[in-house]
Amino acid sequence: MSRYSLRLTLLVSLLLLMAGPGMAMHLGPPSDTNDDGTGDPTWRAGCTCHASSPNTGTLVKLTGAPHAYQVDQAYTMTLSLEHASNPGGGFFLSTEGVGTFSWDDDQLIRPEKDSGEDKEATSTTSGITQADYTSPATWTFTWTAPSADIGDVAFWVIGNMVNNDGAPNSDDHWNALSFVINSPSATNSTSDQSTRVLSSGDQSLFDQEVDAEALEIERQKAISEDVMQNGITWFFITLTALLVGSIVQKEILERKYQTGPAHLDRQLAYPEGLRRGLLSVGFALLGLYWLSEDAAVYLWATSIFCSVWAAYGVYRTILAAKTPPTHKDMM
């Protein structure tokens, strides 16, 4: 790969890395505290990567839960989080696999990350979490009771309100809510279908008048962040289009005027092509791995870009090896 190509690749990679914080996503907590299947369940232990213990400053509130369930009955519930200063966040809700959760496409909800289910799914028998950072932190979903009386059903909810700086720290506050929906046999479920509002946290922190000016500031901040993210996205789309366009133009002109890369002896071309091919495969595998793990966009996008660039280098190396040698007239 020429010095110019190498420098260009490094420059684009650096720009993507710099833009990473603007494109990173909050895609939901892991299913356990070790993120490898060996830790305590997150829905029971809490968001310990943000803080070691719950904080009553975060209000976790769930509406629509019945006192008792009927088999195969669907119940629409709304989960909301509030905090005096942190504007939004996420959650983890689990019934330990009892019943089925479902939700509309416009809700930022997904099956828990380690369930093995498609993150774009709109129903699951596993736990559910936020699909992305949500502000205001409100989600509506449906829980369908099991098709048989299996006893009381426990709900475990973790709500985490964050300062949205992109990193877990002591300014993020989470709280827990747990409750039980009684079984049909424990009470007269047919007549006891009234729903409840359940909450955990200091409600008095939020019993205050709405500050219209603060709401407008939050709205303007959200607009500016959206404009910034869209601007970064379109910048890199434009940059990529320019790079691809220049390469296509170069290929067209070389074919039109019968020019091309200078001759490269095959003894040099083979190892050069092999190095570039290995780089292309390595970057492609790394990018696909990050993509499958829901990593930040800048990570897998940079890897895929470098893979394509190295693959193009293999193509140019092959052309150079096929180019007949030319001898300059020294007279």
N, C-alpha and C positions, 0 to 999 in steps of 0.2 A: 504494500500500500504506500503510495507516495506521501511525502511530507505534507503536501497540501491536503490530501484526503484525511490523513491522520489528524491534522489540526482541526479540520472542519468537523470531524466526528467528535473530538474532545470538546469543541466549542458547543455543539448542539447538546451533548450529554450534560455539560455544565449548566446550560440554560434550563434544561428540563429539571435538573436537580434543584436549581434555585426556585423553580416554579412549584416544586413539590408540595410545600405547605399549603399553597392555594388550592391544590387539586386533591389533597388527601381526604379520605372519607372515614366517618365513624360508623363502622359496619356492624356493631353489636359485640357484646362481650363473649368470651369463650365459655364453654359449658362447665369448665372446672377451673379452680384457682391456679393450677399448674399449666393449663392449656395443652395438656398431653394425655388426658384421661386418667391421671393418677391423683389429682387433687380433690378437694372437697367441692361439691356442686356449687356453682356460682349462685344459684337461686336460694341456697341456704346460707352460704358463707358471706355473700355480699360482694360488692365491688372493691375488694381489698387492694387492688392495684392503684386505686385512687385515694383511699383512706382505710385505716385499719379497723375502724368501728363506725356504726351508723350515726347519723346526725339528725336530730329532730328538726333542724332548720329546713330540711327538705320534706315537704308534705306529699305523701303518696295517697292518692284517693281513687277508689274504684266504685263506680255506680253500676247498677243493673244486676247484681248478684242475688239470686233467690235465696230464701231460707232453706229450701229443700228442692231437689231436682226431680223431674219426671224423666223416665227413660226416653231417649231419642228426642228430647225437647231441646230447642235452640234458644239460647239466651244472649241478647245483645248487651254488651258491657262497654263502658268507657273508662279508660285509665288515664289519669292526669297527674302531673307533677308540678309543684310550685316551689319557688325559692325566692328569697328576698332580693338577691342580686344576680345569681346565675340565670341566664336567659333560657336555657334549654338543656336537653340531655337525652337519656335513653333508659331502657328498662330490660328486665328479664322476668318472665312469668312462666311458672311451671305448675302442672298438676301431676307430675311424675308419670306422664303418659296416659292419664285418664281422660276420656272424652276427646273431642276434636275441636281445634281452633280454626276459624276461617275469617277472612277479611277482604275488603274491597281493594282494587288495584291502587286507589289513590291514597291508601294508608301506608305510612312508612314502617311496615311490619314485615318480618321474615321469620322462617323457622330458625331455631337456635343454630349457631354456626357449625357445631360439631355433630349435627343430626345426620349429615350426609345428604340432605335434601336440597333441591334447587333453591337458591336464594330468591328466585323470582316467583316461587310458589305462593299460592293464596290460601292454602290450608295445610294443616299438619296435626299429627298426633303427638308431636314432641313439644318442647317448650317454645315460646316465641320471644323475640327481642325486637328492638328497633332496627330498621334497615339502614338508617342513616341518622345523623344528628337531627333532632327535631325541636323546633321552637315556633310556637309554644308547644310544650311537651304534652300532647294529648293524642291518644290513639283509641279508635273504636273497632271492636272485633266481636265475633260471635263464638260462644262456646256451646257446643252440642253435647249434651249429656250422653253417657254410655248407653248402650242398647239393653243393658240389664242392670238390676240393682246390685251394685258391688260394694255397697256401704258408703260411708261418708267420704267426700272428696275434699282433699286439702289443696288450697291455692297458696302458692308462694310467690311473692312479688318483691323485686328489688328495683327501686327507682333511683337514678343517679342524675343529679343536676350539675352541669359543668360550666366553667367560665369560657369555654370554646377557644382556648389558646392552643389546642392541638396536642396537648401533653397531659397525662395524669399527674395531679399534684394535690397539695393540701387545700387548695381553693375549691376543689370539687367535693360535693357533699352528697352522700347517698343515704337512703333509709330503706327499711324493710316493712312489709305488710304481709301478714299471713292470716288466713281464716278458713273456715270449713263450711261447705254446703252439705246439709244433711241428706241422708239417703231417703228414698221413698218409704222405707220400712220404719225409719226413726220418727216420722211424723206424718200427718196427713198431707202429702205433697200436692195432691190435687187442689186442696183449698188453701194451702200455704204457699201461694205463688207470688206473694208480694216481694218486691225487690228492695235491696238495702243500699245505703251509701256507707262504705267502709273507708277508714282513713287511718294513717299513722303519721305523726308529726305535730308540730305546733301550729294549729289553725289560727291562733291569735296573731301570728306574724303576717297573715294575709288579710285580716279583717281591716282593710283600710280603703280609702277612696282611690279610685283609678286616677293616676296622674297622666292626663292627656299629653302633656309635653314629653314625658318620658316615653310614652307609647310611640309618639311621632319620631323621637330620636331612634328608638329601636327599629322602627319601620325604615327610616332613612339608612340606618346602618346595614340592615338586611339587603336593601336595594344596592348599596355601594359594594357589598361583598359579592352579590350576584353579578354586577357589572364587571368587577375585577376578575372573577372566575371565568366568565364568558370571554373577557378580553384576552386572558392568558390562553384559553383554549383556542380561540381563533388566531392568535398570534402564531402558535405552533402549527396549526393547520395551514396557515399561509406560508410559513417558512418551509414546511415540508413540500407544499405544492411548488414553490419556487425551486427547491432543490431537484425535485423530480422533473420539473419542466426543463431546467438547464441540462440535466443528463439526457433527456429525450432529444432535445435540440442538438446536443453534441453528437449523439448517435446518428441522427438524420444527416447532419453535415458530413460526418465521416463517410457514410455510405454514398452520399451524393458526389463527393470529391475524391473518393477512393483513398482516403487517408485512414489513419488509425494509430494505435499505440506502436511505439518503436519495437523492433524485434527483441525478444528476450530468449536467450538460449535455454533449451529445455532442461539442462542441468540446474539452472537457476529457477526455471518456471515451476518445476515439480514441487520443490520444498515451499516455494512462495504460495502456490495454489493450495497446498496442503495446510499451511498455517492459516490462510484466510478461510478455508473451508471449515477447519476446526473451530475457529473463532465464530463463524456464522452459526454452526450447530450449537456451540456452547451458549451463545447469547440467546438463541431461539429457545433452548430448553429452559434457561433461567427465566426468560420472559413468560413462557407458558406456565412455569411453576408459580411465579408471583401472581399471574392472572388467576390461576386456580385457587390460590390462597386469599383472594380478595385483597391483595396488597395495594398500596397507593398507586394511582395511575402513572405517576412519573417513574416508578420503578420498572413496571413491565413495558411501558411505552419506550423508555430509553433502551431497554434490552432488545426489543423487537427492531427498533430503528438500527441499532448497531449490527444486528444479525443481517438485516437486508443490505446494509452498506458493505459488510464483509462479503456477502454473497455476490454483490456486484463486482467487488474486487476479484473474486474467483473468475468471473466472466471475463474481465479485462485481462487477467493473467493468461487465460486460454487464448484470447485474441492475440496477445503479444507473442505467445509461443508459436502460433500459426503464421504470424507475419514473416514473410521471407526477409532474410537479411539484405541490407543495402550497403553497397561499398561506395564511399565517398571518393570522388576523383581528386587525387592529391596534386595533380598537375595544374 
